[in-house]
Amino acid sequence: MDKPVVVVLFGGRSSEHSISSATAGGVLGSLDRERYRVIPVGLTREGAFVLEDDDPDKFALVADHLPAVVDNGTRIIWPEAAGDRQLRVRDAVGAVRELGAVDAVLPILHGSHGEDGTIQGFFDTLELAYAGGGVIDSALCMDKHFMKVALQADGIPVSPGVTVRRADWNEDTDAVRPRLAHLELPWFVKPARAGSSVGVSKVHSADELDAALRIAFDEDDKVLVEQGIVGREVEVGVLEGRDGVVRASLPGEIVLSSREFYDFEGKYLGGDGVDVVCPADMTDAEIEAVRAMALRAFAAVDGRGLARVDFFLTADGPVVNELNTMPGFTPISMFPKCWIASGLSYSELLSELIETALTRR
C-alpha cells in the first residue's frame, strides 16, 4: 500500500515566521519516513507557497541566524475541492509537475494567517484533512481577549486584566489610565494576537506603561494589560488522539532565576536565567488539578487536535494564563517535552497528530 502523503507547511506571514521555520527543522528530521511520504511547503513572509527543501539542517535555530522561507520562484498549486487531491508545483520557468495526492497537511504555522483559523478555513474549503486545531478554537485562542471571555464564561479562573485598543488610547489616553487602577503591579502588557512573547513587556510602575504599549501596538491594535500573578508557571499539553479521547500530559514548569519573564530569547535562543523542567516537581493533587483544568479549558474553546495550556499555580489553585493551539514544537519546546515525559516520543507525537487528521478525513 502507498504511504500517506503529508504536506508539512511552515514559515508564514507573522512575526513568528522564524520559529515556525525552526520547528520545521525538528519535524522534518523526526517524521517517520517509513510511514509517510513528506512534502515540505514553505509560506514566505509575503504569502507565497513554495516547494521547500526536505533538509532539516537548513532550518536549524541558532542565535545568530534565524531560519526563514525564501522565495525560490516555485509556486504550489493546491488541489481544488471539486477535483482530485493532487498537489502540483510550478517551477520558475512555468513548467508544472505533480507531487502526489495529499492525504493530510501538518500546518506548523504560528501567529496570524496560520494559527488564527484562516489557514484552517482554507483547508476546510479545499476539503483537505489537516492536523491540529480547527477554525473556531484557533481563532478564539489566537485572540487572548476573546479566549479569556470564553474561559470566564465556563467558570475557569484567568488573570485579571484590561483590554486596551489603539484607537481608544490615541483618542484619550487619560480616559484609559483609570481603567487600569484596580490592577496590582507589576503588569504584563501583551499584544492580543501574537505569540512567542513577541511584543510583551513587564511593567513595574505606571510610568513604564506608555513605552510598553508602543511595543505591543507594533504587533497588534488590541493589547492586554494583565495583572502579574504570584505563582509557579506551569504548562500542560493537551492531545486529542485518533480514538477521539482527549488526554492531558504531565505538567512542566518554567523556572526563572535572573530573567524577568519567559521571553523570546529564553524560549528559543538558549538565554540564561530560565530552565524548562518536565515533569514538574508537584504533588499528586496539584498535578491532578492542572490536568483537569487543562481539559476543561480545552473543552471551553471547542478545542481540537492539540493545545498547550499555560497556568499560574497559586496558593489558591491554578489560574489559566492562555491556550496555544499550535504551541512551540521544536524538540526543546515545552509541549513535546511534556509528552515525552508522559511516555510519547517526539516522532510518536507527530504520528499521532497525523493519524488523527487522517481519521477525520
N, C-alpha and C positions, 0 to 999 in steps of 0.2 A: 504494500500500500504506500502511496506517495506520502511524504511527510507534509504536515500542515505548513502553509506559507504564512509567516508572521512578519509584518512590517513594524520595525522599530522606528518610531517617529520622535525626533528630538530637535533641540535648538529653540526656535520660537521668536516671537516679536517682543517679548517682555524684557525687563531688566535682569531677569534670571536666566537669560539665554545661555550663559557660560556654565551655569550649574546644571542645566538640562544636558548640555553637551558633555559635561564631565560624567554625568550619570550614564550617558550612552556608552562611555568607555567601559564602565563596570558591567553594564548589561550585555554588551556585545561580547565581552570576554567570558561571560558566565552562562549564557543561554545554552541549553543542551542541543548541540548540533546533530546529535544522533536522532533527536526527537522532532526538531523543527528546521525548516529552511528559512533563513533570515534575510530580509531585505532592509538595509538601513536607508531611511529617508530623512534628510535634514530640512528644517524650515529656517530660512535665513531671517535675519533681523528685518529685512524688507518685505518678507512674506512670500518668498519663492520656495516651492517644494522642489528639492534637488535630490538626485541619487547620490548618496554618500559612499565613502569607502568603508568597507567592512574591516576596520582596523582599530581595535581598542586603544592601542598606544597613541593614535592620533589625537585622542580626546582625553588624555591624562590631565589631571588637575594639579598644577604646580603654581606656587605663589607668584612667580614672575611671568607666567604665561597661561592665561585663562583660555581654554579651548573655545572654538566657535565654528559655526557652519558658514562656510564661504561660498558665494555663488560661483559655481563651476560651469555654468552655461547649460546644464541639463535641466529638464523640466519633467516632473512627474505628472502623468495623466491618470487621474483617479478613475475607477470604474463608474459607470452610470447605474443608477438604481434599477432602471428598466432593462439593463443588459446583463452581460456576464460580470464576473468579479475579476476580470483580467486587469492587472496593473501594467501600465506602459510607461516608457520613458522616451522623451525626445532629446536627442543629443544637440550639441552646439551648432551643428550644421543642418539640423532639421530632420534627420533620419529617426524614425520611430521603431522601437522594438518592444516585444513583450517580455515582462519579467516574471509572470506567473499569476495564477488566480489567487487572490488574497483570501485567507481563511480568518485572520484576525489582525487587528492593529494593537500594538502596545504603545500608547502615547505617553511618553515620559516628559511632557512639556510642563513647565511651571509658569505661573502668573497668567497675565491677560492673554487672550487668544489661545489658551491651551488648558488652563486649569479652572476656567470660569464658565464652562458649559458650551462655549462657542464651537470648539473642535468636536465635542461630543454630539452637538446638534448636527454638525456637518456629516459625521459618520452615520448618525441615525437617518439622515436624509438619503444618504447613499446606500443604506441598508447593509453596512459593513459592521461586522462584530468587532468590538474593541474592549480592552481590559480597563478596569478601574471605574471611577465614578461616572454617573450619568449627568444629564443636563441640570436637573434641579439641585441635587446635592453639591455639584461642582459650583454652580452659580451662588448658592447660599453661602458656602464656606469660603469662597473667594472674597466675598464682601463681609468683613468682620462685623459691620454694623448689623446686617440682617441675620448673620449667623447667631449673634447674641440674642436678637429678638426671638428667633426660633427656639433657642435653648431655654430662655426665660419662660416662654410660653409653655414649655414642658416641665417647668419647675426645677430646672438644672441651674445650680449657682454659677454665676460668672463674675468676673472682676468688675467693680463699679467703674463707670466711665461716661464720657460725654462725646457725642459726635459733632465735629466742627466742619462746616462746609466752607470752601474757599470764598464763595460769594458773600456769605454772612460775615466772615472775617474781614474781607476787603471793604464791605459796606459800613460796618460799625463795629470796630474792634472792641470798643469799650462796652458794648452790649453783650459781647460773648464772654468776657472775663468773669462776670459774676456767676455765670452758669457753672464755672469750674470750682467755685469757692468751697463747695462741700467735699471735694476730693482731697484726701490727705496726700501730702508729698512723701516720697518722690512720685512723679508721674512718668508714664511711658507714652510717648507721642509716636503714633504709627500710622502709615497710610492704610486706609480701609481695604484696598485691593492691591496688595503687594505681599511678597513673601521673602524668605531667606534673610529676614531682618533688614532688608533694603529700606532706607529712609527712616529707620527707627532711631529715636533719641531718648535718653533718660534725663529727665528734668528734675533738678534738685531744689530749685527755687523759682518763683513765678517770673522773675526777670529773664529766665532762660527760655521761656515759652515761645517768644517770637521767632528766635533762631531755629528752634526745633520744628515749629510749624512750617517755616520756609523750606526746610529739608524735606519734610513729609509731603508738602504740596508740590514739590518737584516730581513726585511719583503719582499723586492722585489728588483730585479736587475735593475729596472727602477724607477726613482724618479723625482718628480716635485718640482722645486723651484719656488714659486709664490710670486709675489709682494703683500704685505699686502694692503688691500683696506680699506679706511676710509668710514665707513658706518654702518648702523644698520644690524644686522644678522637676516634675515627673512626667514622663511621656509613655503612652501605651499604644501599641499597634493594633488596629482592628482589621480583620480579613474575612471577607465573605468567600467561602470555599465553593467548589464546583457542586457540592452536595446541598448548597443553599444555606448551610449553617454558618452563622456569623460568630467568630471567635475573637477573643482578646488575648494579646500576648502578655508575657511577664513585663512589668514596668521597668523602664530605665530612668536614670537620673542625670540631670545636668548639674555638675558640681563646680561652682565658681570659686576662685580664690582671689586673684588680683584683677580679674576682668569685671567691669561694671555689669554687663549682661551678656547673654549668649548672642553675640553679634555675628556678622558675615565672616569676619576673619576667624573667629573662634569655631564657627561651624564648618568651614571648608578649607581654610588655609593653614590649619595647624597652629593657630595663635596660642600663646601661653595664657595661663590663668583659667583654664577650663578643662574639665575631664568629663567624658561621656562614660557613665558607669552602667553596665547592663549585665545581669539583672541588678536592680537597685536593692540596697540593704533596707528592707522594710519588714514590718510584722505581717503575719498572715492576714490579720484583719485589715491592715492598710492596703495590702495587695488586692484583696477581695473588693474593697471599697472602690479603688480606682478602676479596676477591671469592669466592675458592674456599671459604674458611671460612664465609662468609655462606651459600653454597648448602648446605654440609654441615650447618650449624645449622638451616636451614630444613627440610631433609630429616629431621633428627633429631627434630623435633617434629611430623612429618607435616604440614608447612606447606601451606597452600592459599591461593591468591589473591595475598596480599602480606604483607610484613613489613619492618620496619626492624631491622637487626642492628647493635647498638652494640658497639664494641670499645675496648679499650685497646691501642694499638700499642706494645709494649715492645721493649727491646733483644733479647729472645729470641723475638719474633714476636707475633702478635695473640692477645689474650685476650678472650673474649666476656663482655660485661657483661650484656646482656639482649636479648631479641627483643620487638618490639611488633607485634601482628597488626593493629592499627588505629592506626598511628602518627599523630602530629600531621599534619594535612592542610590547614592553612591555606596560602595561596600562598607564605608566607615560611618554612614548615616545611622541615626537612631532607629528608624523604622526597621531596616533589615537586621540591625544588631539585636533588637528586641525579639525578632522572630528566630534568629539564630540561637539566642539564649533559651527560647521556648521549644527548640528541637527541630526547626526548619531551616535548612541551609539556604544561602543566597540563591543558588541555582534552583532549588526546590520551590522557593518563594516565587520566583519568576514563572516557573512552570505552572504553579497553582493559579496565578493571575491569568495566564494564557488559557489554561484548560477551562477556567470559569467563563471566560469570554467565548470560547468555542461551544460550551454547553448552552450559553444564551443564544447563540446563532441558530 
